[in-house]
Amino acid sequence: PGPRPFTAVAPVRIRLGVPRQHATARAPAAERGNGVPLSRRTAVIVGAGPGVSGSLARLYADAGWDLALFGSHPDAVGALAADLRERGAAVDEEIGDLSDVADTDDKLRSLAERAEEVGLLHFNPSVFREADALELSVADLLADVAVGVGWLLTAVQAVVGSMGPGARVSATGSIA
């Protein structure tokens, strides 16, 4: 029969059920976000740093959003937060290790709950492995997939309860 013709596939959209029970337990604005109230729609950036996530954060800050940053490198997160504050954004920060699932869940839930409303969760952690795909071991592949899929699931589960109508999840980094 020969090769099958290529057919374009439309992007898949997943609709998340967003429980809003957190709204009554939210802290007053004066108590949220490192002393700076997060009072506008907030973008939560996981894997915050100077590259793609920093560029995205600056775009959102320039558009009037507040930012909640989660990253593993204090200097990079601090520098990005300072830049965003200079642009007029309220910024909240948490430092953590995504491989510690319980700690990540706690810190991301805390960031999300301190925000007025999360409109975007952006996931950007990267894994760089200097290896040819045909030489990659199954264990290494699964470790990389854990970063891009498993840790993304942890982030979504932690933040989804604070996401408002029309909120989005986006991903960049090595697995996206």
N, C-alpha and C positions, 0 to 999 in steps of 0.2 A: 503493500500500500504506500510506502514512501513516508517521508517525514511529515509530522503534523504541522500545520501552519501556526505561526505565533499569534496568540490572541492577547489583547491588552486586558488587564484585570483592574477593576476600579479599586481604589483604596478602601480598606476595611475601616469602618468607624465603630467603635465600641462605646456604648452608652453605659455610664456608670451610675448605679443607684446611689444617690448622695443623701445619707441620713443627716438631718439637721438638728439632732438632739443636742449637739454641742453648744448651740446658740445661747441657751439659758445659763450655761456654766462658764461662759467667756468672761475673762477678767476685764475690769473697766479699762478704757483706752489708756489712761495715765499709767497703768501698771504693765503695759505690754511693750516688748521690743527694746531692751537695753535702755530704758528710760525715754525712748522716743515712741510716741503712739503710732501704731500702724493703723491708720484710719481709712485708707483707700484700699482699692483692690490690690492684692499682694501676689507677686510671683515668687514661688519657692524654687530656689535653684540648688539642686543637689550635685555635688562635684564642682562647687564654685571655685573658680580660679581665673587666671589671666587670659585664657584663650577663648574658645567658642562660648563658654558659659559667661565669661566676663563681657564679651561683646553683646550677647543677648540681654544680660542684666542692664547694661548701659542703655540699650534701646528701650527697654521697659521703663527705666528710670526717666529717660527723656520724654516718654509718653505719659508721665505722671503716675506711674505705679510705685508702690512700696515694694521692697525686696526682703526676702528671708533667705539667708545664705547658709548652706551646710557644706562644709568641706573638711578635708583632712590636713591641710597645710595652713596653720595659723597666719603666717606671714602673707600668703597669697589671698586668703579670705579677708584679712585686715586691710590690705592695700585696695582690694576691690571695694570693700565696704566704705573706705574713706573716699574713693573716687565717686561712688554713688551718692554719698552724703553731700559732696560738693555740688552735685547736679540737682540737689534738692529733695532726694528721696529719703524717706525714713527707712532705716536698714536694721534688721535684726540678724544675729549671727549665732551659729553653733558650730563647734569643732568636734569632729568625731571620726571614727573608723567604720566604714560601711560593712566591714567583715564582722563587726560586733553587732549582730542583728538586734538584740534586745536594746542596747544603748542607742543604736540608730533609730529604732522605733520610738523610744522615749523622746529623743531630742527632736525628731521631725514632728511628732505629735505636738510637742510643746511649741515649736515654731509656728505650726499651723494654727493652734488654738490661740496664740497671741495675736494673730492677724485678724483683721476685721472680716475679710473674706478672701479665700484663695481662689484666684482666677486662672492660675497656671502653675503646674508642677513641671519643671524642666529637669531631666535626668541626664547628666553629662559625664559620669566617671569613665575613665579610659584605661585600657590595658594595652601595653605595647610589649609584644614578644618578638624577639629577633629570631624567627624560625620560619622556614618554608612550611606552608600548609601541609605538604606531604610528609614532612618530618615531625610534625606536631604530634605529641602523644595524646591519647584519649584523656588522660588525667589533666593535661594542660588545657585541652579544649574545654573540658567540663568546668575547670576553674575559671576560664574566661567567660563561659556562658553564665556561670554563677554571678559574675559582676554585672553583666548586661541584662540578664533576665531575672535572676533570683533577687538581687539587690534592688532592681527596679520594682519588683513586686512588693518588697518591704516598704519602699518609699510610697508607692501608691496606697497601700493599706494604711499607712500612718497618716496620710494627708487627706484622703478622700472624704472623711467626715467633715472637713472644713471647706470643701470646695463648693462653690455656689453654682447656680444654673449657668450653663454655657461654659463652664470651666474646661480647661484642656490639659492634657498630658502630652509632653513632647520629649523626645530623646535624641541625643547626639552621643558622641564618644565612640569608642572603638567597636562596640557591638551594634550600634544603630546602623 
